[in-house]
Amino acid sequence: MDAATPGRARIPLPVEIGLAVVAGLAAFTVWAVICAAAPRHHVPGVVLSLTLLGGVLAVARSAGILYALPVGVAAILAYDWFFLPPFRDLNTNAFIILGLFILMAVIVGAVATVTGRRAVESERARGDLAEEQAALRRVATLVAGGARPAAVFTAVADELAGLIGADATFVTRLDGAGAEEAGETVTVVGSYGGVTAEMPVASRIVLEPEMLLQQVIHTGRTARASGDALRNGPFGALVKKLHLRAAIATPVTVGTRRWGVAVAGTTRPDFPPGTESRIHDFIHLAALAIANAQAEQELRVLAETQASLRRLALLIARGVAPEVVFAAVTKEVLRHFGTGTARLIRYERDGTATLLANEGTTGPHVRVGQAWEGYPPSGLTATVQRTGRTARVDDYRELPGGERYAEEGLISAVGMPIHVSGRLWGMIAVGSSEGRLPDDTEARMAEFIELVATSVADAQSRAELISSRARIVAAADEARRRIERDLHDGAQQRLVALALRLRSAAMDAEQRGDRHQEMTEVATDLMAVIEELRELSRGIHPAVLSDSGLRSALRALGRRAPLPVEIDVRLDGRLPQPVEVGAYYVVSEMLTNAVKHAGASVVQVTAEAPDGTLVLRVHDDGAGGADPARGSGLLGLKDRIEALGGTFEINSPAGTGTTVTCRVPLDVSVNSR
């Protein structure tokens, strides 16, 4: 067999040289008998020559040049000695010559064989190197193109299979210790072939002492298994199902850190010799791509997490309602971790739960803002509430009471507790409609949820602050209304009655001819006091606002103002009382400032309520230069409007007048509860 035939390469060369010598001697014996018999049977020389040549060619084709050369030399000597006269006697000299010729032919054949084998091995090595470089270029192209690690790891498994002719390959990443009671675990990050369906990406494998993976991780060296050792191992069922007969595992080292293991399997009896080194060399070079892909992923996750947190922080800084923050939180969680749904649930102090936000799949039982009821006793909500720890459901179709979630299309879910100020505040759950969530979902969510808890706490604190401020403002307004009512119904009415009695007494005195001038003056002064008291009462809380609403109250302000006031109120019906009171005091204060400080000639007031928000705008053409920071009444107005969950904006450049714009949500019950 020649050097290009891999099966013969397993026979040591000295043994093959010995076999070639034996073949030459045996061939000489056969050729000698044929050549000696040919003259007696009148065989033409040409026919005999062609017969001998055919035999030599057959040996060359089947066994290689190492055997063909001594067989050919034996054929020539037999033809010369026993067919062509004069015939040679087989004496000592003849045997010496025969031996020399055959040995010479074997030496030449051995040299040619070694040279050919080296040429083939060199060519094969160049081909292998070219294949490895091409495979690495394809993997590097993926990394450079910003492919996600899952795609890179799958490409590594695919390229490894093509490189060594494996039927199944997978790449695993070593997880942190303590993930399972059994000890270390690895997670499948990429796979190829039949193993893909049995060990999908994100599958976690608990390492056992007799595993090939465990051996490679602990020794740091490539290992091979085949036959019974492979079939009877921990993956015996998988090996039999895929008809694998041999496997090789090699460590993946990133820098100086043992990162994971790459495994290749074949349905052939075994891998060719040298496969371990080829796998090791390829994985050693691919480790750089793996490291880059992981670094890119970590940076991408960090950037996405920071972007999510910035969006949440911006919402909180803008002062949006907690419901908006909660909805944004669930959307960000679904964006990062889920494929089906994300839900934010708050645990109430009475033991019930409230669904605050939902993103993704839904159903009749999903009612945002209402009580979260009917959940399974062994489901996420109950488990997290009971234990205060992470919970998981791998298949709702098999969970008692999980039918409604399965009808949504959910298959598995993970629930993460949210702790605020050391207390279990609630839970955020993420679900998958495509299959079981990866085993590392909890670990990936943990850090993000800690940061989300801060956002939730900030939103909750701001909501509580707004509610507290709103209650204070409402209490103050109620006190104003009570004082105004007491003045109107009590002191004011008594003073009016006293003034009428004085006027009546003065008229009686005038009819009797008595002195009445002083009594008349006292009655007039008393009416002036009553009018001043009435104005003071309006300042405390205008009765027209309570009786007729904001439209009438603003028009009354305009009529009493000492300068022209243009009022345009486009409102349908009454607004919530806290909103009407706040808007009234804004207009009242701005009118006072326009008269006392701005020297304005006209004031424009507009009010409308599009999309559930009161938009109030007050503009004067005065001197401008108003600044709430200087401690004027504008600061109190700003606090009042913000206590209602609204915004207070002022634009007052010097010399161009002052414009105040307020936006107040009409659903003040949410912010003031």
C-alpha positions in Angstrom: 0.0 0.0 0.0 1.4 3.4 -0.9 1.9 6.4 1.3 -1.4 7.9 0.4 -3.3 5.0 1.9 -4.0 5.8 5.6 -4.7 2.2 6.6 -1.2 0.9 5.8 0.5 3.8 7.7 -0.3 2.0 10.9 2.3 -0.8 10.1 5.8 0.2 11.3 8.2 0.9 8.4 10.8 -1.8 9.5 8.1 -4.4 9.4 7.0 -3.3 6.0 10.7 -3.5 4.8 10.9 -7.1 6.0 7.6 -7.9 4.3 8.9 -6.4 1.1 12.0 -8.6 1.1 9.8 -11.7 1.7 7.5 -10.6 -1.1 10.5 -10.2 -3.5 11.9 -13.6 -2.7 8.4 -15.2 -3.0 7.8 -13.4 -6.3 11.2 -14.7 -7.6 10.2 -18.2 -6.8 6.9 -17.9 -8.6 8.4 -16.0 -11.6 11.2 -18.6 -11.9 8.8 -21.5 -12.1 6.7 -19.6 -14.8 9.7 -18.6 -16.8 11.2 -22.2 -16.7 7.9 -23.7 -17.9 7.3 -21.1 -20.6 9.7 -22.7 -23.3 8.3 -26.2 -22.8 4.8 -24.8 -23.5 6.0 -22.6 -26.4 4.9 -19.4 -24.7 6.1 -16.4 -26.8 8.5 -14.1 -25.0 6.2 -11.1 -25.5 3.4 -12.8 -23.8 5.6 -13.8 -20.9 7.0 -10.3 -20.6 3.5 -8.8 -20.5 2.4 -11.3 -17.9 5.3 -10.4 -15.7 4.7 -6.7 -16.2 1.1 -7.1 -15.4 1.9 -8.9 -12.1 4.3 -6.1 -11.1 1.8 -3.4 -11.9 -0.9 -5.3 -9.9 1.4 -5.4 -6.9 2.3 -1.7 -7.3 -1.3 -0.7 -7.4 -2.4 -2.8 -4.4 0.6 -2.7 -2.1 2.7 0.3 -3.2 6.2 1.0 -4.6 7.9 -0.6 -1.5 6.6 -4.0 -2.6 6.5 -3.4 -6.4 10.2 -2.7 -6.7 11.5 -6.0 -5.3 8.8 -8.0 -7.1 9.8 -6.3 -10.3 13.5 -7.0 -9.8 12.6 -10.6 -9.1 10.6 -10.8 -12.3 13.5 -9.4 -14.4 16.0 -11.8 -12.9 13.7 -14.8 -13.3 13.1 -13.9 -17.0 16.8 -13.4 -17.6 18.0 -16.6 -15.8 15.3 -19.1 -16.7 13.7 -17.9 -20.1 16.6 -16.4 -22.0 19.5 -18.8 -22.8 22.1 -19.5 -21.6 20.3 -20.5 -18.4 22.0 -19.7 -15.0 22.6 -22.3 -12.4 21.3 -21.5 -8.9 24.6 -21.5 -7.0 25.9 -19.3 -4.1 26.8 -16.4 -6.4 23.4 -16.5 -8.0 21.7 -16.2 -4.6 24.1 -13.4 -3.6 23.2 -11.5 -6.7 19.5 -12.1 -6.2 19.7 -10.9 -2.6 21.6 -7.8 -3.6 19.1 -6.9 -6.2 16.1 -7.4 -4.0 17.7 -5.5 -1.1 18.6 -2.7 -3.4 15.1 -2.6 -4.7 13.7 -2.6 -1.1 16.0 0.2 -0.1 15.0 2.3 -3.1 11.3 1.5 -2.4 11.7 2.4 1.3 13.2 5.7 0.5 10.5 6.5 -2.1 7.8 5.4 0.4 9.1 7.6 3.2 9.5 10.5 0.8 6.0 10.1 -0.5 4.5 9.7 2.9 6.2 12.9 4.1 5.0 14.7 1.0 1.5 13.5 1.7 1.6 14.4 5.4 3.0 17.8 4.5 0.3 18.4 2.0 -2.3 17.2 4.4 -0.9 19.4 7.1 -1.1 22.4 4.8 -4.6 21.5 3.9 -5.5 21.1 7.6 -3.9 24.5 8.4 -5.7 26.1 5.5 -9.0 24.6 6.8 -8.3 25.8 10.3 -7.4 29.3 9.1 -10.5 29.4 7.0 -12.7 28.3 9.9 -11.0 30.8 12.2 -11.6 33.6 9.6 -15.3 32.8 9.5 -15.5 32.9 13.3 -13.5 36.1 13.4 -15.7 37.7 10.8 -18.7 36.9 13.1 -17.0 38.5 16.0 -16.0 41.6 14.0 -19.5 41.9 12.8 -20.8 42.2 16.3 -22.5 38.8 16.4 -23.9 37.7 19.7 -21.9 35.1 21.7 -24.5 32.4 21.0 -23.9 32.8 17.3 -20.1 32.8 17.8 -20.2 29.7 20.0 -22.5 27.9 17.6 -20.1 28.8 14.7 -17.2 27.4 16.7 -19.0 24.1 17.2 -20.0 24.0 13.6 -16.5 24.7 12.3 -15.0 22.2 14.7 -17.3 19.5 13.4 -16.4 20.3 9.8 -12.7 20.4 10.6 -12.5 16.9 12.1 -15.5 15.2 10.5 -17.4 14.9 13.7 -21.2 14.1 13.8 -21.9 16.0 16.9 -20.1 18.8 18.8 -20.9 21.2 21.6 -19.1 24.0 23.5 -19.7 24.5 27.2 -18.9 27.3 29.6 -17.8 26.6 33.2 -20.2 28.2 35.6 -19.4 29.5 39.1 -19.0 27.0 41.8 -21.9 26.4 44.1 -24.6 26.6 41.4 -25.8 23.1 42.4 -25.3 20.9 45.5 -23.4 18.4 43.3 -20.7 21.0 42.7 -19.5 22.6 39.5 -21.8 23.0 36.5 -21.3 23.9 32.9 -23.7 25.6 30.5 -24.0 24.7 26.8 -23.3 27.8 24.8 -23.1 26.3 21.3 -23.8 23.0 19.6 -23.9 21.2 16.2 -25.5 18.1 14.8 -27.9 15.7 16.6 -26.8 16.9 20.0 -28.4 20.3 19.3 -32.0 19.0 20.0 -30.9 17.0 23.0 -28.7 19.6 24.6 -29.9 23.0 23.4 -28.1 26.3 24.1 -28.4 27.4 27.8 -28.8 23.8 29.0 -26.9 23.3 32.3 -25.0 20.1 33.0 -24.1 19.2 36.6 -20.6 17.6 36.5 -20.1 14.2 38.0 -16.8 12.4 38.9 -16.9 9.9 36.0 -17.7 12.5 33.3 -15.3 13.2 30.5 -16.1 16.9 31.0 -15.1 16.7 34.7 -11.9 14.9 33.8 -10.9 17.6 31.3 -11.8 20.5 33.6 -9.8 19.1 36.5 -6.7 17.9 34.5 -6.7 20.7 31.9 -5.8 18.1 29.2 -7.6 16.7 26.2 -9.2 13.3 26.8 -10.8 10.6 24.6 -13.5 8.0 25.3 -14.9 5.2 23.2 -16.7 1.9 23.3 -18.2 0.7 26.6 -16.6 3.6 28.6 -18.6 6.0 26.5 -21.9 4.0 26.3 -21.9 3.3 30.1 -21.1 6.8 31.2 -23.5 9.6 32.4 -24.5 10.4 28.8 -25.0 6.7 27.9 -28.7 7.2 26.8 -27.7 10.2 24.6 -24.8 8.3 23.1 -27.0 5.3 22.2 -29.7 7.6 20.8 -27.2 9.4 18.5 -25.2 6.2 17.8 -22.0 7.8 18.9 -19.0 5.5 19.3 -16.2 7.8 20.2 -15.8 11.3 21.8 -12.9 13.7 22.4 -13.1 16.6 24.9 -10.6 19.4 25.1 -10.3 22.4 27.5 -11.1 25.9 26.4 -8.7 28.4 28.1 -9.2 32.1 27.8 -6.1 33.9 28.8 -5.0 32.1 32.0 -8.5 31.1 33.0 -10.1 27.8 32.4 -13.2 28.9 30.5 -15.0 25.7 29.5 -14.8 22.5 27.4 -15.3 21.6 23.7 -16.6 18.1 23.0 -16.8 16.2 19.6 -18.4 12.9 18.9 -18.5 10.5 15.9 -20.5 7.5 14.8 -17.3 5.9 13.4 -15.4 3.4 15.5 -13.0 6.1 16.5 -11.4 9.4 15.4 -8.1 9.1 13.4 -4.8 9.5 15.2 -3.8 13.1 15.8 -7.4 14.4 16.1 -6.8 15.5 19.7 -4.0 17.8 18.6 -6.1 19.2 15.8 -9.0 19.9 18.1 -6.6 21.4 20.7 -4.9 23.7 18.2 -8.2 24.9 16.7 -9.8 25.6 20.1 -6.6 27.3 21.3 -6.9 29.7 18.5 -10.7 30.0 18.7 -10.4 30.9 22.4 -9.4 34.4 21.3 -12.6 34.8 19.3 -14.5 33.3 22.3 -12.9 35.8 24.7 -13.7 38.7 22.3 -17.3 37.6 21.8 -17.8 37.3 25.6 -16.2 40.7 26.2 -18.4 42.2 23.5 -21.4 40.6 25.1 -20.5 41.9 28.5 -20.0 45.4 27.2 -23.3 45.2 25.2 -25.2 44.0 28.3 -23.6 46.7 30.4 -24.5 49.3 27.8 -28.1 48.1 27.5 -28.5 47.9 31.2 -27.2 51.4 31.7 -29.4 52.7 28.9 -32.4 51.0 30.5 -31.6 52.5 33.9 -31.0 56.0 32.4 -34.5 55.8 30.8 -36.0 54.8 34.1 -34.1 57.5 35.9 -35.2 60.1 33.3 -38.9 59.1 33.8 -38.5 59.5 37.6 -36.7 62.8 37.3 -39.5 64.1 35.0 -42.0 63.3 37.7 -44.2 61.0 35.8 -46.8 59.0 37.6 -45.6 55.7 39.2 -47.8 53.8 36.9 -45.7 55.0 34.0 -42.5 54.1 35.7 -43.9 50.6 36.5 -44.9 50.1 32.9 -41.5 51.2 31.8 -39.8 48.8 34.2 -41.7 45.8 32.9 -41.0 46.8 29.3 -37.2 46.9 30.0 -37.3 43.6 31.8 -39.1 41.9 28.9 -36.6 43.5 26.5 -33.6 42.0 28.3 -34.8 38.6 29.6 -38.2 37.4 28.3 -39.9 36.3 25.1 -43.5 36.3 26.3 -44.4 38.6 29.1 -43.2 40.6 32.1 -45.3 41.6 35.1 -44.8 43.8 38.1 -46.8 42.7 41.2 -46.9 44.5 44.5 -47.6 42.7 47.8 -50.0 44.6 50.0 -49.8 44.6 53.8 -53.0 42.7 54.1 -51.5 39.7 52.2 -53.1 40.4 48.9 -51.3 41.3 45.7 -51.9 44.0 43.0 -50.9 43.8 39.4 -49.1 47.1 38.7 -48.0 46.6 35.1 -48.0 44.0 32.3 -46.1 43.8 29.1 -46.5 41.1 26.5 -49.1 38.3 26.6 -52.4 38.8 28.4 -55.7 37.2 29.3 -59.0 37.8 31.1 -57.2 37.5 34.5 -54.7 40.2 33.6 -56.2 43.5 34.9 -53.6 46.1 35.5 -54.2 48.2 38.6 -56.5 45.6 40.2 -56.0 42.8 42.6 -53.9 39.9 41.3 -56.0 36.8 42.2 -56.4 33.2 41.3 -52.7 32.4 41.1 -51.6 28.8 41.7 -50.5 28.0 45.3 -47.2 26.6 44.0 -46.8 29.3 41.3 -44.4 32.3 41.3 -46.6 34.9 43.2 -47.3 32.6 46.1 -43.8 31.1 46.3 -42.0 34.5 46.2 -44.4 36.0 48.7 -43.9 33.0 51.1 -40.2 32.6 50.8 -38.9 36.1 49.7 -36.7 34.3 47.2 -36.5 33.6 43.5 -39.0 31.1 42.1 -39.3 29.3 38.8 -41.9 27.4 36.8 -40.5 25.2 34.0 -43.8 24.2 32.4 -47.2 25.8 33.2 -48.9 22.9 31.3 -47.8 20.6 34.1 -48.4 23.0 37.1 -51.7 22.5 39.0 -53.6 25.7 38.5 -51.4 26.9 35.7 -54.0 26.4 32.9 -54.8 30.1 32.5 -51.1 30.9 32.0 -50.7 28.1 29.5 -53.8 29.5 27.6 -51.9 32.8 27.3 -49.2 30.9 25.5 -46.7 30.9 28.4 -44.5 27.9 28.9 -42.1 28.8 31.7 -41.4 31.8 33.9 -39.1 33.2 36.6 -40.1 35.4 39.5 -37.6 37.7 41.2 -38.4 39.4 44.5 -38.1 43.1 44.9 -37.0 44.4 48.3 -37.5 48.0 49.2 -36.1 49.3 52.5 -35.5 45.8 53.8 -39.2 44.8 53.1 -40.5 42.5 50.4 -42.2 45.0 48.3 -43.3 42.9 45.3 -42.1 40.7 42.5 -41.3 41.0 38.9 -41.9 38.0 36.7 -40.7 37.3 33.2 -42.1 34.5 31.0 -41.3 32.6 27.9 -43.7 31.5 25.2 -40.9 29.6 23.3 -39.9 27.1 25.8 -38.0 26.7 29.1 -36.2 29.8 30.2 -32.4 29.4 30.3 -30.9 28.2 33.6 -28.9 31.4 34.1 -31.9 33.7 33.8 -32.1 34.2 37.6 -28.4 35.1 37.7 -28.6 37.5 34.8 -31.7 39.2 36.3 -30.3 39.5 39.8 -28.1 42.5 39.3 -30.6 44.2 37.0 -33.5 43.7 39.5 -31.4 45.2 42.3 -31.1 48.4 40.2 -34.7 48.3 39.2 -35.7 48.0 42.9 -34.0 51.4 43.4 -36.1 52.9 40.6 -39.2 51.4 42.1 -38.3 52.8 45.5 -37.6 56.2 44.0 -40.9 56.2 42.2 -42.7 55.0 45.3 -41.0 57.6 47.5 -41.9 60.4 45.0 -45.5 59.2 44.9 -45.7 59.2 48.7 -44.2 62.6 48.8 -46.7 63.9 46.2 -49.5 62.3 48.2 -48.3 63.9 51.4 -47.9 67.3 49.8 -51.4 67.0 48.3 -52.9 66.1 51.6 -51.3 69.1 53.2 -52.6 71.4 50.5 -56.0 69.8 50.7 -56.0 70.3 54.4 -55.0 73.9 54.1 -57.7 74.5 51.4 -60.3 72.9 53.7 -59.2 75.1 56.5 -59.5 78.2 54.2 -63.0 77.1 53.2 -64.0 76.6 56.9 -62.7 80.0 57.8 -64.5 81.6 54.9 -67.7 79.8 55.8 -67.4 80.8 59.4 -66.8 84.4 58.5 -69.7 84.5 56.0 -72.1 82.7 58.2 -71.0 84.1 61.5 -69.1 87.4 62.0 -70.1 88.8 58.6 -73.8 88.2 59.1 -73.8 89.6 62.6 -72.0 92.7 61.5 -74.5 93.2 58.7 -77.3 92.8 61.2 -75.6 95.3 63.5 -75.2 97.8 60.7 -78.9 97.5 59.7 -79.9 98.1 63.4 -77.7 101.2 63.6 -79.2 102.6 60.3 -82.7 101.8 61.7 -81.9 103.5 65.0 -80.5 106.6 63.1 -83.7 106.8 61.1 -85.8 106.6 64.2 -83.8 109.3 65.9 -84.1 111.5 62.8 -87.9 111.2 62.9 -87.9 112.1 66.6 -85.7 115.1 65.9 -82.9 113.7 68.0 -79.2 113.8 67.1 -78.4 111.0 64.7 -75.3 112.1 62.8 -72.9 110.0 64.8 -75.0 106.9 64.6 -75.1 107.3 60.8 -71.4 107.6 60.5 -70.9 104.5 62.7 -73.2 102.6 60.4 -71.4 103.7 57.3 -68.0 102.8 58.8 -69.4 99.4 59.8 -70.5 98.7 56.2 -67.0 99.6 55.0 -65.6 97.1 57.5 -68.1 94.5 56.3 -67.0 95.1 52.7 -63.3 94.7 53.7 -64.2 91.6 55.6 -66.0 90.3 52.5 -62.9 91.0 50.4 -60.7 89.2 53.0 -63.1 86.3 52.9 -62.8 86.0 49.1 -59.1 86.0 49.5 -59.2 83.2 52.0 -61.4 81.1 49.8 -63.9 82.4 47.2 -67.4 81.2 47.7 -68.1 81.4 44.0 -65.4 78.8 43.3 -67.1 76.3 45.5 -70.6 77.2 44.3 -70.1 77.7 40.5 -66.7 76.3 39.5 -63.5 77.6 38.0 -65.0 79.4 35.0 -67.2 81.7 37.1 -64.5 82.2 39.7 -62.0 83.4 37.1 -64.5 85.7 35.6 -65.2 87.2 39.0 -61.4 87.8 39.4 -61.4 89.5 36.1 -64.2 91.8 37.0 -62.6 92.9 40.3 -59.2 93.5 38.8 -58.1 97.1 38.3 -56.8 96.4 34.7 -58.3 94.7 31.7 -58.3 90.9 31.9 -59.0 88.7 28.9 -60.3 85.3 30.0 -60.8 82.3 27.7 -62.0 79.2 29.6 -62.7 76.2 27.5 -63.8 73.6 30.1 -66.7 71.2 30.1 -68.2 70.9 33.5 -66.5 71.0 36.9 -62.9 69.9 37.6 -61.7 68.1 40.7 -61.8 70.5 43.6 -58.0 70.5 44.3 -57.3 71.4 40.7 -59.9 74.2 40.6 -58.5 75.7 43.8 -54.9 75.5 42.6 -55.7 77.1 39.2 -57.7 79.9 41.0 -54.8 80.8 43.2 -52.4 80.8 40.3 -54.5 83.3 38.4 -55.2 85.4 41.5 -51.5 85.7 42.4 -50.5 86.5 38.8 -53.1 89.2 38.6 -51.8 90.7 41.9 -48.2 90.6 40.6 -49.2 92.2 37.3 -50.8 95.1 39.1 -48.3 95.6 42.0 -44.9 94.7 40.4 -45.1 94.4 36.6 -47.0 97.5 35.7 -48.9 95.6 33.1 -51.7 97.0 30.9 -53.5 93.8 30.1 -53.5 90.2 31.3 -54.6 87.2 29.3 -55.9 84.0 30.9 -56.6 80.8 29.0 -57.7 77.4 30.4 -58.4 74.1 28.7 -58.3 70.4 29.5 -57.1 68.3 26.6 -56.3 64.6 27.2 -57.2 64.7 30.9 -54.8 67.5 31.8 -55.7 71.1 32.7 -53.5 73.5 30.8 -53.6 77.0 32.4 -51.7 79.9 30.8 -51.5 83.4 32.3 -49.6 86.2 30.4 -49.1 89.9 31.1 -47.3 92.6 29.1 -45.5 94.0 32.1 -41.9 94.5 33.0 -41.0 90.8 33.4 -38.0 89.6 35.4 -40.1 87.4 37.8 -38.1 84.6 39.4 -39.6 82.0 41.8 -36.1 81.4 43.3 -36.2 84.9 44.9 -38.8 83.7 47.4 -41.8 85.5 45.9 -45.4 84.1 45.9 -44.5 82.3 42.7 -42.6 79.7 44.7 -45.7 78.9 46.7 -47.7 78.5 43.5 -45.0 76.2 42.1 -45.2 74.0 45.3 -49.0 73.9 45.2 -49.1 72.8 41.5 -46.4 70.2 41.9 -48.2 68.9 45.0 -51.0 68.0 42.6 -48.6 66.1 40.4 -48.4 69.0 37.9 -45.8 71.2 36.4 -45.3 75.0 36.8 -43.3 76.8 34.2 -42.5 80.5 34.1 -41.0 82.5 31.3 -40.3 86.1 32.3 -37.4 87.8 30.4 -36.9 91.4 31.4 -38.9 93.9 29.4 -41.2 91.4 27.6 -43.8 90.4 30.2 -44.4 87.2 32.2 -46.0 84.0 31.1 -46.9 81.2 33.5 -48.0 77.8 32.2 -49.3 75.1 34.4 -50.2 71.5 33.5 -52.1 69.5 36.1 -53.5 66.0 35.7 -57.2 65.8 36.3 -56.9 62.3 37.9 -55.6 63.7 41.1 -57.0 60.8 43.1 -54.0 58.7 42.0 -51.5 61.2 43.2 -53.3 62.2 46.4 -54.4 59.0 47.8 
